[in-house]
Amino acid sequence: MNGISLLHKLAAQPSAAVLRNNSIQLKEGQLIRAKVLELFPGRQALLGIADKRLLAALDISLEKGSFYWFTVKEGRRTGVPVLSALKTEGAGALLPDILKNIPQELLKAHRSFVDGVVNRGLPATADELKAILNWLNEMPKADRPKAEEAALTVLNRSLPVSAGTLSSLYHAANEQSLFSSLKMLREELLEMPLRSNNANKLLELTDRLLSEDGYGDLSLGKRIKAAGYHLGMHEEAQWLKMLGKQEYVQRDAEHVKMLLHAFAKEQLGTGAGNLADHLLFKLAGQALLSQENGHLQYSLLQIPLSYQGFQGDATIQWTGSRKDNKQIDPSYCRILFLVNLPSLKETMIDVQIQNKAVSIFIHHGASAEPDYSNYKEELKQGLQELGYVLTSVKTSGRGKELEAGLLHSLTKVSRPFYRGVDLKI
């Protein structure tokens, strides 16, 4: 499974609190279904929406413990959103009134998706749902399940509903790896009889990204940093600055994302141009899945990696926050590495750091439990040299159980904040 595809699936789930902030961003005209948890003076109430909690001002008195349908009248009033309760609680009676501007054949064709939005309690306006359904309608039927996951992620993360946003998240979760896509682009570039300046620069960068010799004898961490910069993902993944001095990358140098924009315009309508568009959407999807909310940050980076015989994608997810001085605190963080290794198959390494105490959980797809004892002492000593203490190394997951293990690890209740990152471990 594509690493981003797995995280994508989690991001579409209301319970994936580890992937996103628990706040809700509401817009006027959105429809939500919520449970009244507590009532306060002045017609204010604490509402439960999926796994989230929301303090809201109501237009009428309601009953504690009951579910209601609401429309958003104002996004904020003195810091509190204003909601209007609808008369009916039943989805069957409500949807025809709220979605009356959406063609019935469109609703009928995608009723399961609409029901999924309703059942998850995802805020959405009729116009947003109409735009999503029109986009889904243009997708081949075989691709619609993945497209629906992308659409659910857009609504769940309060991202702008547009064809560009939806397509970016869809392509980001595409099973074809970034490594394979770049390799196909390289083949297209090599076959071109005449190459523009942009095409030559793009070929040079893809050669470096795909070749094990492209970064000389750089360590894995520095390779990751250089690849992130060469892809043009350094703004979204600010933690790359933690990986030592900047090598093999000139400041303000042209990067893949920048060159793809120019190349796609040059090759509009061609196979090479379509492949460039696919790569742009794939990279844009990573940027959309990387968010910052005040001090709390969530970053996702997928890079092509050729290292010690491994060739493929490495997906890195980081959750953390900045100090008041905007610097990353390296003592607290959570880092997830997702790779497909020859012996361990689909593998996720979950590194959790609290006050420089390191716990490592390894979920793998191998049929037999691997023996890590030969490496544990070396890892422990290496961490000590960096000022960290290794507290545990645990493994779980085999074969078909792998995805369930990953989902459990990513959705389990965890500490409220993971601050900072230090990938040198």
C-alpha positions, 0 to 999 in steps of 0.5 A: 500500500502507498504510504500516503494512501494509508494515511489518506484513509486515516485522515478520512476517518473521524477518529483519526485524532492523531492526524489532525487538530481537534478544532472545527472550522465552520462556514456559513451555510454548512450542514452538521449533525451533532449531539447536545452534550452540555447546556449553558446560560445564554443559549450556548451548548457544548456539541459533539460532532464525531470525535470533536467538541464544539462550543456554539450559540443556538437560536432555540433551546434544545434537549441535552443528550439528543441529536439534532441537525444544524445549519451554520448561520455565522462562522463566529460571533464573539469567538463562538459559531452560531447554529440554527437547529432544524426541525427534523433529525432524520436524514431521509426527510432532511436531505431533499430540502437541504440538497434540493439544488442538486440534480436527483440523478447525481444524488442517486448515483453517489448516495452512498458517499452522501450517506457517508458524509452524513454519518460521519457528521462532516460539515458541508454546504449544499454547494460543496457537496454538489461540486464534489459529486460533479467531480466524482461523476467524472471519475471512472467507476473503478477509481471512485472509491479512492476518489471518495476517500480524497473527498472525505479527507477534504471535508474532514480537514476543512480544506477548500472544495475545488477540483484542484484540491480533490485531484491533488489528494486523489493523486497523492494517494495513487498506488503508483509510487513517486519513485515509479512516476519519476522513473517514467518521466525520466524515460519520457525525457530521454526519448525526447529528440529535442529538450528545452532548458527546463526539460534538461534541468528536470532530467538532471534532478530526476537522475540525482533523485533516482540514483543511489550515487546521486548524493555520494556518501551522504547519510540517510538523514542528509539524503532525505533532506536533500531530496526534500529540497530538490522536490521543492517540499522544504517549505511544507516540511520545515523539520528538514532543517534539523537534518544537519547542514545543507549539502547538495542543494543551493539556496534558491535553486530550481527544484522539481516542482518548479520545473514541472510547472514549466515543463507541463505548459511546454508539453500540454496535451502530450503523454509527458505533459500529462505525467508532469501534471500527475506528479504536480498533483501528487506533490500538491497533495502532500502539501495539502496534507501538511498543516500548521495550526498555531504552535501545533504542526503536522507534516507529511513528506514522501520522497523517492529513495535509492539507498543501500539496494532499496529503491522506492518511496519513503513516507515520513509523517511528523507531528509536533509544535514550535516553541515561542521563538518559532524553533522546533523543540527536539525533545518531544516529537512523534515520527512515522516512517513508512517503507516497503522493504524487501524482507520486512515488506510493508513496514512502519516505524513509529518513533515517539520521543517524550523528554528525550526518552525514545520508544520505537514500535515496528509494524511489518508485513513479514511472515516471520518475526525479525530479530532486532537484537543485533541492532538494539545495543548499537541503536541505544549507544547512538541515541546516547551520543545524541542525548536520547535514552532508548526505553523500548523497541516493540514489533507487531503485525504480520501479513494481512494483519499489517494494515490493522496494526498500522491503523491501530497505532495511528488512531490509538489515544496518545499524548495531547502534544508531540513537540518538535522533531529530530530525525537524526535518530 
